[in-house]
Amino acid sequence: ILLKTVKGFCCLMQEIKNGIDRTHLKAIPADAADASLKKYRGQALASRAFDYLQLIQTYQLTYIGHETANGVPLVLETTSDTELMNNPRASVQQVYGRIMEDLDEAITLLTGASARADKAEISVEVAYGLRARANLLMGKWAAAASDAAKAYGTSAPYSVADVSQPTFYNATDNAWIWGIVVTTEDYLAKTGIVNWPSNLCSLTGMGYTTAASATDVAYRLINKNLWAKIPETDVRKGWWVDEDLHSPVLDNGLGEDYAYYWANGMFNGGTFPSKFSPYTNVKFGPDNGTFADTDNAQDWPLMRVEEMKLIEAEALGRDNLATGKQKLEEFVRQYRDPSYTCTAGSLDAFIDEVWFQRRVELWGEGFALFDILRLKKPIIRQGANYPINSTFAEIAAEAPIMIYRIPEAETSVNSAITEADNNPAAMAPTPVN
């Protein structure tokens, strides 16, 4: 399961067909009495639920308003090899039904289970967090809030001091509920550059981001319009360098003089790294917090306390605006911006404010497109810092280009999914100046 986010969504269906979840669920009966077997079954069920939660959001529009639309084929431990060859797309509602059944059983089986070896394993808290995500997508607000609170339990978000320097690389941190645990001996690290740090960390000693040549550099930047909306009193504004390539977060991590040399491409006599662009992220720290480390063995978060706090606030606010605003203010004031006040005067404004907080807090962690789909938002890429070929006029909410077509790897062997059953092909948007 932990490699699935690295391999990509198009491989998930094949992994469900042939993977560990299906094998474990075939081997472990639902009425198993052994504590270890119950734990393994619970983890396999939650793993399958995670897979389908990713798949259904990738290959179909969000749950609300699309309940009867074609989702993805369901592959269970009872599905025969013959049935796999003629397995139609289940409806969105059916897929979510399977997700909820798996998570309900997983929570029962994982409650009271032995402690996990590390945060790469699925615990009952992870299962609650996955169910909180599903409930939020389905519009079950009270259930989403309750599950989110159970997911974070007594764990606390990162403090202002914690995130005042590049961080988010250590799964043992209290704020992490679930993550990909990577060591220097893992395949991902041994590849050198075929890993997340290589693509996202601006402080690594080996990666696509910090390429040796200025023409090859691939730093990941925040939308400058989003960055401009972050208050100066919010510690997260420093997760990206400003127009002058300065960030207090980078200063705290490196020391002000050293940070200047790094950001301006003067480190190691100018051979590494390449000069930052304005709005380059310095959110994600290097392996072990060692700048220019070449191991790329950072752990990567799949679920943090902060996400659950924001789910809880949004879900509560959808039922009672004042309660939601209070919960949101409690989180932001204590952990990110002591001057924060939620000024939303309507439910729509409040939902947009939570979305803003999610865009900032969870930047780079894989939630942006799914939030756009869930909230039925357009994509606007004008007047910002996108490259010319990636600057588009407004892409309408729920435009076909926002979801994937079922890949040929599935349709070529599954006779139940014809061209008529697939998602429509979308025209690429035309770049504008």
C-alpha positions as CSV (number, residue, x, y, z in Angstrom):
1,I,0.0,0.0,0.0
2,L,2.7,2.5,0.9
3,L,4.3,2.3,-2.6
4,K,1.0,2.9,-4.3
5,T,1.2,6.7,-4.1
6,V,4.6,6.5,-5.7
7,K,3.6,4.1,-8.5
8,G,0.6,6.2,-9.7
9,F,-3.1,5.7,-9.9
10,C,-3.1,3.9,-13.1
11,C,-1.4,0.9,-11.4
12,L,-3.8,0.8,-8.5
13,M,-6.5,-1.4,-10.1
14,Q,-3.9,-4.0,-11.1
15,E,-2.5,-4.0,-7.6
16,I,-5.9,-4.6,-6.1
17,K,-6.4,-7.5,-8.5
18,N,-3.1,-9.1,-7.7
19,G,-1.9,-7.4,-4.5
20,I,-1.5,-8.1,-0.8
21,D,-4.9,-6.8,0.2
22,R,-6.7,-9.4,-1.9
23,T,-4.3,-12.1,-0.9
24,H,-4.7,-11.4,2.8
25,L,-8.5,-11.1,2.6
26,K,-8.7,-14.5,0.8
27,A,-6.5,-16.1,3.4
28,I,-8.1,-14.6,6.6
29,P,-11.7,-15.3,7.2
30,A,-14.0,-12.6,8.6
31,D,-14.6,-14.7,11.7
32,A,-10.9,-15.2,12.5
33,A,-10.4,-15.3,16.3
34,D,-6.6,-14.9,16.4
35,A,-5.6,-11.4,17.3
36,S,-2.8,-11.2,14.8
37,L,-5.0,-12.4,12.0
38,K,-7.8,-9.9,13.0
39,K,-5.2,-7.1,12.9
40,Y,-3.9,-8.2,9.4
41,R,-7.4,-8.4,8.1
42,G,-8.3,-5.0,9.4
43,Q,-5.2,-3.5,7.8
44,A,-6.0,-5.1,4.5
45,L,-9.5,-3.8,4.5
46,A,-8.4,-0.3,5.4
47,S,-5.7,-0.5,2.7
48,R,-8.3,-1.5,0.1
49,A,-10.6,1.3,1.2
50,F,-7.7,3.8,0.8
51,D,-7.1,2.5,-2.7
52,Y,-10.7,2.8,-3.8
53,L,-11.0,6.3,-2.2
54,Q,-8.1,7.4,-4.4
55,L,-9.4,5.6,-7.5
56,I,-13.0,6.9,-7.3
57,Q,-11.8,10.5,-6.9
58,T,-9.4,10.1,-9.8
59,Y,-11.8,8.4,-12.3
60,Q,-15.1,10.1,-11.5
61,L,-16.4,13.4,-10.3
62,T,-17.1,13.8,-6.6
63,Y,-19.8,11.9,-4.7
64,I,-22.5,14.5,-4.2
65,G,-24.4,14.9,-7.4
66,H,-22.8,12.0,-9.2
67,E,-24.0,9.0,-7.0
68,T,-25.3,7.0,-10.0
69,A,-22.4,7.8,-12.4
70,N,-19.9,5.2,-13.5
71,G,-17.2,4.7,-10.9
72,V,-14.5,2.0,-11.1
73,P,-14.7,-1.8,-11.2
74,L,-14.9,-3.4,-7.8
75,V,-12.4,-6.2,-7.3
76,L,-13.0,-8.2,-4.1
77,E,-11.4,-11.3,-2.6
78,T,-14.4,-13.2,-3.9
79,T,-14.0,-12.0,-7.5
80,S,-12.8,-14.8,-9.8
81,D,-10.3,-14.5,-12.5
82,T,-13.0,-15.0,-15.1
83,E,-15.1,-12.3,-13.5
84,L,-12.2,-9.9,-13.7
85,M,-12.4,-10.2,-17.5
86,N,-16.0,-9.0,-17.6
87,N,-16.2,-6.6,-14.7
88,P,-18.3,-3.4,-15.3
89,R,-17.7,-0.1,-13.6
90,A,-19.6,0.1,-10.4
91,S,-21.6,3.2,-9.6
92,V,-20.0,5.9,-7.5
93,Q,-22.5,5.1,-4.7
94,Q,-21.6,1.4,-4.9
95,V,-17.9,2.1,-4.6
96,Y,-18.4,4.4,-1.6
97,G,-20.6,1.7,-0.1
98,R,-17.7,-0.8,-0.4
99,I,-15.3,1.8,1.1
100,M,-17.5,2.3,4.1
101,E,-18.1,-1.4,4.6
102,D,-14.4,-2.1,4.6
103,L,-13.6,0.8,7.0
104,D,-16.4,-0.1,9.4
105,E,-15.1,-3.7,9.6
106,A,-11.5,-2.4,9.8
107,I,-12.2,-0.2,12.7
108,T,-13.9,-3.0,14.6
109,L,-10.9,-5.3,13.9
110,L,-8.2,-2.8,14.7
111,T,-9.8,-1.5,17.9
112,G,-7.6,-2.8,20.7
113,A,-5.0,-4.3,18.3
114,S,-1.4,-4.5,19.3
115,A,0.8,-1.5,18.7
116,R,2.1,-1.0,15.2
117,A,5.8,-1.3,14.4
118,D,5.9,2.2,12.9
119,K,3.5,4.7,11.3
120,A,3.8,3.0,8.0
121,E,1.3,0.4,9.4
122,I,-2.4,1.1,9.5
123,S,-3.9,1.6,12.9
124,V,-7.4,2.2,14.1
125,E,-6.7,5.9,14.0
126,V,-5.7,5.7,10.4
127,A,-9.0,3.9,9.6
128,Y,-11.0,6.5,11.4
129,G,-9.1,9.2,9.4
130,L,-9.9,7.4,6.1
131,R,-13.6,7.2,7.1
132,A,-13.5,10.9,8.0
133,R,-12.4,11.7,4.5
134,A,-15.1,9.4,3.0
135,N,-17.8,10.9,5.2
136,L,-16.7,14.4,4.2
137,L,-17.0,13.5,0.5
138,M,-20.4,12.0,1.1
139,G,-21.7,15.0,3.0
140,K,-22.1,13.1,6.3
141,W,-21.0,16.1,8.4
142,A,-21.5,14.9,11.9
143,A,-19.9,11.5,11.2
144,A,-16.9,13.2,9.5
145,A,-16.3,15.5,12.5
146,S,-16.6,12.6,14.9
147,D,-14.2,10.3,12.9
148,A,-11.7,13.1,12.5
149,A,-11.6,13.7,16.2
150,K,-11.1,10.0,16.8
151,A,-8.3,9.9,14.2
152,Y,-6.2,12.6,15.9
153,G,-7.1,11.6,19.5
154,T,-4.6,13.0,21.9
155,S,-2.0,13.8,19.2
156,A,-1.3,17.5,18.5
157,P,-0.4,19.4,15.4
158,Y,3.1,20.7,14.8
159,S,3.7,23.8,16.9
160,V,4.6,27.2,15.5
161,A,8.2,26.5,16.6
162,D,8.2,23.1,14.9
163,V,7.3,24.6,11.5
164,S,9.5,27.6,11.8
165,Q,12.1,25.7,9.9
166,P,11.9,23.1,7.1
167,T,10.2,20.0,8.4
168,F,7.7,17.3,7.4
169,Y,10.3,14.6,6.9
170,N,10.0,12.4,10.0
171,A,7.1,10.0,10.5
172,T,7.9,9.7,14.2
173,D,6.7,13.2,14.8
174,N,3.6,13.4,16.9
175,A,1.6,15.3,14.2
176,W,1.8,12.3,11.8
177,I,-1.0,9.8,11.9
178,W,0.2,7.8,8.9
179,G,3.1,8.0,6.5
180,I,5.5,6.4,4.1
181,V,8.5,5.4,6.2
182,V,11.7,5.4,4.1
183,T,15.2,4.3,5.0
184,T,18.5,4.7,3.1
185,E,18.2,0.9,2.3
186,D,14.8,1.2,0.6
187,Y,14.5,1.0,-3.1
188,L,13.0,4.5,-3.3
189,A,16.1,6.0,-1.7
190,K,18.5,3.8,-3.7
191,T,17.1,5.0,-7.0
192,G,18.7,8.4,-6.2
193,I,16.2,10.6,-8.0
194,V,13.1,8.5,-8.5
195,N,11.4,9.5,-5.3
196,W,9.3,12.3,-3.8
197,P,12.1,14.3,-2.3
198,S,13.8,14.6,-5.7
199,N,10.6,16.1,-7.1
200,L,9.5,18.3,-4.2
201,C,12.3,19.0,-1.7
202,S,14.2,22.2,-2.5
203,L,16.9,21.4,0.0
204,T,18.1,18.0,-1.1
205,G,21.6,17.3,-2.4
206,M,20.3,15.1,-5.2
207,G,17.1,15.7,-7.1
208,Y,15.2,17.1,-10.1
209,T,14.5,20.2,-7.9
210,T,18.1,21.1,-7.2
211,A,19.5,20.2,-10.6
212,A,23.2,21.1,-11.1
213,S,22.3,23.1,-14.2
214,A,20.1,26.2,-14.0
215,T,18.3,25.1,-17.2
216,D,17.4,21.7,-15.5
217,V,16.2,23.1,-12.1
218,A,12.7,22.1,-11.2
219,Y,11.8,23.8,-7.9
220,R,8.1,23.6,-6.9
221,L,6.5,26.9,-6.4
222,I,3.3,28.1,-4.8
223,N,0.8,30.2,-6.8
224,K,1.9,33.7,-5.9
225,N,-1.7,34.9,-5.5
226,L,-2.3,32.3,-2.9
227,W,0.9,33.1,-1.1
228,A,0.0,36.8,-1.1
229,K,-3.2,36.0,0.9
230,I,-1.2,34.4,3.7
231,P,-0.9,37.0,6.6
232,E,2.5,38.1,7.6
233,T,1.7,36.9,11.1
234,D,1.2,33.3,9.8
235,V,4.3,31.1,10.2
236,R,3.4,29.3,7.0
237,K,4.1,32.3,4.8
238,G,7.8,31.3,5.4
239,W,7.2,27.9,3.8
240,W,8.0,29.6,0.6
241,V,10.6,32.2,-0.3
242,D,9.4,35.7,-1.2
243,E,10.2,37.8,-4.3
244,D,13.7,38.5,-2.9
245,L,14.3,34.7,-2.3
246,H,14.1,35.3,1.5
247,S,12.3,33.2,4.1
248,P,12.5,33.2,7.9
249,V,11.9,29.5,7.8
250,L,15.0,29.0,5.6
251,D,17.0,31.4,7.9
252,N,16.0,29.4,10.9
253,G,17.0,26.1,9.3
254,L,20.4,27.3,7.8
255,G,21.3,30.5,9.5
256,E,20.6,33.8,7.8
257,D,23.9,34.2,5.9
258,Y,24.0,30.5,4.9
259,A,20.4,30.7,3.7
260,Y,21.2,33.7,1.5
261,Y,24.0,31.7,-0.2
262,W,21.7,28.7,-0.7
263,A,18.8,30.6,-2.1
264,N,21.0,32.6,-4.5
265,G,22.8,29.5,-5.9
266,M,26.1,30.4,-4.3
267,F,26.4,27.3,-2.2
268,N,29.4,25.1,-2.8
269,G,31.1,27.7,-4.9
270,G,28.0,28.2,-7.1
271,T,28.0,24.6,-8.3
272,F,25.0,23.6,-6.2
273,P,22.1,24.4,-5.8
274,S,20.7,26.5,-8.7
275,K,19.3,29.8,-7.7
276,F,15.8,29.7,-6.3
277,S,12.8,31.2,-8.1
278,P,10.5,33.5,-6.2
279,Y,7.9,31.5,-4.2
280,T,10.0,28.3,-4.2
281,N,8.9,26.0,-1.4
282,V,11.1,25.3,1.6
283,K,8.4,23.5,3.5
284,F,9.8,20.0,3.2
285,G,13.1,19.5,5.0
286,P,16.0,17.3,3.8
287,D,16.7,13.9,5.1
288,N,17.4,14.0,8.8
289,G,17.3,17.8,8.6
290,T,20.7,17.7,6.9
291,F,20.9,20.3,4.1
292,A,22.3,19.0,0.8
293,D,22.0,15.4,2.0
294,T,21.9,13.1,-1.0
295,D,20.1,10.1,0.5
296,N,16.5,11.2,-0.2
297,A,15.3,9.0,2.6
298,Q,12.7,11.4,4.0
299,D,9.5,10.0,5.3
300,W,6.4,11.3,3.5
301,P,3.0,12.1,5.2
302,L,-0.2,10.4,4.1
303,M,-2.3,11.7,7.0
304,R,-1.6,14.4,9.6
305,V,-3.4,15.7,12.7
306,E,-3.7,19.1,10.9
307,E,-5.8,17.6,8.1
308,M,-8.2,16.0,10.6
309,K,-8.5,19.3,12.5
310,L,-9.5,21.0,9.3
311,I,-12.0,18.2,8.4
312,E,-13.5,18.5,11.9
313,A,-13.8,22.3,11.6
314,E,-15.4,22.2,8.2
315,A,-17.8,19.4,9.1
316,L,-18.9,21.1,12.3
317,G,-19.4,24.4,10.5
318,R,-21.6,22.9,7.9
319,D,-24.0,22.0,10.7
320,N,-23.4,25.0,12.8
321,L,-21.4,28.0,11.5
322,A,-20.4,29.4,14.8
323,T,-19.1,26.1,16.1
324,G,-17.1,25.5,12.9
325,K,-15.6,29.0,13.1
326,Q,-14.6,28.5,16.7
327,K,-12.9,25.2,16.0
328,L,-11.0,26.7,13.0
329,E,-9.9,29.7,15.0
330,E,-8.7,27.4,17.8
331,F,-6.5,25.4,15.4
332,V,-5.0,28.3,13.5
333,R,-4.4,30.6,16.5
334,Q,-2.7,28.0,18.6
335,Y,-0.6,26.4,15.9
336,R,0.0,28.8,13.0
337,D,-1.1,32.4,13.4
338,P,-1.9,33.8,16.9
339,S,-3.6,36.9,15.3
340,Y,-6.0,34.8,13.2
341,T,-9.8,35.5,13.2
342,C,-12.3,33.8,10.9
343,T,-14.3,36.6,9.4
344,A,-16.6,34.4,7.3
345,G,-20.2,35.7,7.6
346,S,-21.9,32.9,5.7
347,L,-21.5,29.2,5.2
348,D,-20.2,29.6,1.7
349,A,-17.5,32.0,2.9
350,F,-16.6,29.7,5.8
351,I,-16.2,26.7,3.4
352,D,-13.9,28.9,1.2
353,E,-11.9,29.9,4.3
354,V,-11.4,26.2,5.3
355,W,-10.4,25.5,1.7
356,F,-7.8,28.3,1.9
357,Q,-6.4,26.8,5.1
358,R,-6.2,23.4,3.5
359,R,-4.5,24.9,0.4
360,V,-1.8,26.4,2.6
361,E,-1.5,23.7,5.3
362,L,-1.6,20.7,3.0
363,W,0.3,22.2,0.1
364,G,2.4,19.6,-1.7
365,E,0.7,16.6,0.1
366,G,-1.7,15.5,-2.6
367,F,-5.0,17.2,-1.7
368,A,-5.4,20.1,-4.1
369,L,-7.2,18.5,-7.1
370,F,-9.4,16.4,-4.9
371,D,-10.5,19.5,-3.0
372,I,-11.2,21.3,-6.2
373,L,-13.4,18.4,-7.3
374,R,-15.1,18.0,-3.9
375,L,-15.9,21.7,-3.6
376,K,-16.8,22.0,-7.3
377,K,-14.4,24.8,-7.9
378,P,-13.0,26.1,-11.3
379,I,-9.3,26.2,-11.9
380,I,-7.9,29.7,-12.7
381,R,-4.4,30.0,-13.9
382,Q,-4.1,33.6,-15.0
383,G,-2.3,36.6,-13.4
384,A,-0.1,34.3,-11.4
385,N,3.4,32.8,-11.8
386,Y,2.6,29.8,-14.0
387,P,4.8,29.3,-17.1
388,I,3.3,30.6,-20.3
389,N,2.4,27.1,-21.6
390,S,0.6,26.4,-18.3
391,T,-1.4,29.6,-18.1
392,F,-5.1,29.0,-18.9
393,A,-8.3,30.9,-18.8
394,E,-10.8,29.5,-16.3
395,I,-11.3,25.7,-16.5
396,A,-14.9,25.2,-15.4
397,A,-15.8,23.3,-12.3
398,E,-16.2,19.6,-13.0
399,A,-14.8,19.9,-16.5
400,P,-14.0,16.5,-18.1
401,I,-10.3,17.2,-18.0
402,M,-10.3,17.1,-14.2
403,I,-10.8,13.3,-14.1
404,Y,-8.9,10.5,-15.8
405,R,-10.2,8.1,-18.4
406,I,-10.1,4.4,-17.5
407,P,-6.7,3.4,-18.8
408,E,-6.2,1.0,-21.8
409,A,-4.4,-1.4,-19.5
410,E,-7.9,-2.1,-18.0
411,T,-10.1,-1.7,-21.0
412,S,-8.0,-4.0,-23.2
413,V,-8.6,-7.0,-20.8
414,N,-12.0,-6.0,-19.3
415,S,-14.7,-6.6,-21.9
416,A,-17.4,-4.9,-19.7
417,I,-15.8,-1.4,-20.2
418,T,-16.3,-0.3,-23.8
419,E,-15.5,3.1,-25.2
420,A,-19.1,4.1,-24.5
421,D,-18.6,3.2,-20.8
422,N,-15.4,5.3,-20.5
423,N,-15.1,8.9,-19.4
424,P,-15.2,11.3,-22.3
425,A,-11.9,12.3,-23.8
426,A,-11.1,15.9,-22.8
427,M,-9.5,18.6,-25.0
428,A,-6.4,20.2,-23.5
429,P,-7.1,23.8,-22.6
430,T,-5.4,26.4,-24.8
431,P,-2.7,28.4,-23.1
432,V,-3.2,32.2,-22.9
433,N,-0.9,35.1,-22.2
